[in-house]
């Protein structure tokens, strides 16, 4: 799907109130591959007719920015949202930052592994890679049933 089609689908989701930005996890810590990250945003898109079962795949990108502070990127990261929440199979995303190192990560849920792999080749993923420090980007797709490398740290933990 091209970026314009995705943005149009995202606009419909936003206008119909199916895209939500809950705040319950914002500020919570996530342990990812042994590093501490903090959730700074979440989006969930409800799709009519989508199965209520758990996601078929989780996609986790990680990167360090080149030439932009973590705070600036947290604001800037609103811009690509319409280019991925309208992609087929998108369910949700957590935005994560390790403020001590400036490293960012995301935890995306997709209907199936093919959707996550398609995202890795999308305009939005290329946009992220272009802004990242060379050599710092990694993408991993975890099909349903595979052990995930993250956990939500209990409050006060």
N, C-alpha and C positions, 0 to 999 in steps of 0.2 A: 504494500500500500504506500502511496506517495505521501509526502508531508502535508500537502493541502487536504487530501481526503481524510487523513488522520485528524487534522485540526478541525475539520468540519464535523466529524463524528464526535470529537471531544466537546465542541461547542454545543451540540445537541444534548450530550450527557449533562453538561453544566447547566444549560437552560432548563432541562427537565428535572433538575435536582437529583440526578443519579450519581454525580461525582461529589464526594464528601471529603472534607479535610478535618478528620477528628483530631482532637488535641490530647486525648487521654495518654498517649505514649510519648508525647513531646517532652523532652527533658530526661526521659528514662535512659539508662545505660544498657548497651548491648555488647556482649562479649562475642567478638568475631575473630576466629583464627588466633585466639590468645591476646587480642588487642581490645582496649576499651573504646567504644564509640558512644556517642550520644545521639538520640533521635531528635532531629530538628523539624521534621514535617512528615505527614502521612497523607496519602490519598487512597480512597477506595472508590471503585466505580461499580455500581449495581447495574447489571445488564438483564433486561427482561429475557426470560427463557434460559438463562445460564444455569447450569447445574449448581445446586447448593453444596455439592461435595467439595472436599478440599482441593486446592490447586493441583494441577497436573505437573507443574514445574515451578521451581524457584530459580531466579536468575540473580547473581550477585556480582556487580562490577565494583572494582576498587581503583582509586587513582589519587595522585597528588596533583594539585594545580600548579600551573606555571604562571607567575605574574599576577596572581589575584589572592587576596587574603581570604581566609575561611569565612569571615563575616560577609564580605562582598559576594562570595559565591553563594552563600545561603540566600541572599536576596536575588542574585542573578539566576539561581536555579529555578525560579518560577517560569522563566521564559520558555524552556522546552516542554513544559507539561502538556500543552495541547498536541504536541507532536508524538507523544507516546500513549496518552490515556485513551486515544481514539483507535489505537492499533487493535486488530482482531486478537482476542484472547486475553487482553490485559485485565487484571483484577485489582491489584493494589501495589503500592510502593511505600517503603520506609526510607527516608533520607537519613544518612548517618554521617557524623563528622568526629574525627579524633582531633580536637582542637590543639592538643600539644604538638602534633606532627603535621597538621594541615591535611591529613589524609581523609578522603571521602569514600563512602561506600553506599550502596543501595541494596535493598532486599525487595525484589519484585516478585509478585505472584502472577502466573500465567495459567491459562487453561491446559496447555500441553507443552511439552518440550520444544516442539517445532515453532510455537509462538515466541518462546524465549529466544530461540536461535535466530529467528527472523528479526527480533528486536536488536540483537547484537550486530546486525548488518544494516540497521535503520539509520535514517538521518539523525535522530536524537543521539544514538550511540556514537556516530561519527563526530557529532558536535562536541560531545563530552571528551572524546579522545583528542580532538584538535586543541582543546583548552588545557589538556593535562601535560604534566611534566613528561618528557619523552622517556619511554621505558617503564612508566609507573602504572600503566593500565593493565588490569587483568579482568577477565570475564569468566564466570563459571555458571553452568546450568546444572541443576540438580533435579532430575525427574522424581516424581512422587515415589516415596518409599526409600530414597537414599538418605543417609544421615546428613543433616544440615550442620554447617560449621559455626552456628551462632546460637546464642541463648539470651533471653531478656534477663537482665540482672534484677533480682528482687529489690523493691524500694528499700533504700537505706543500706544496700549491699555493696 
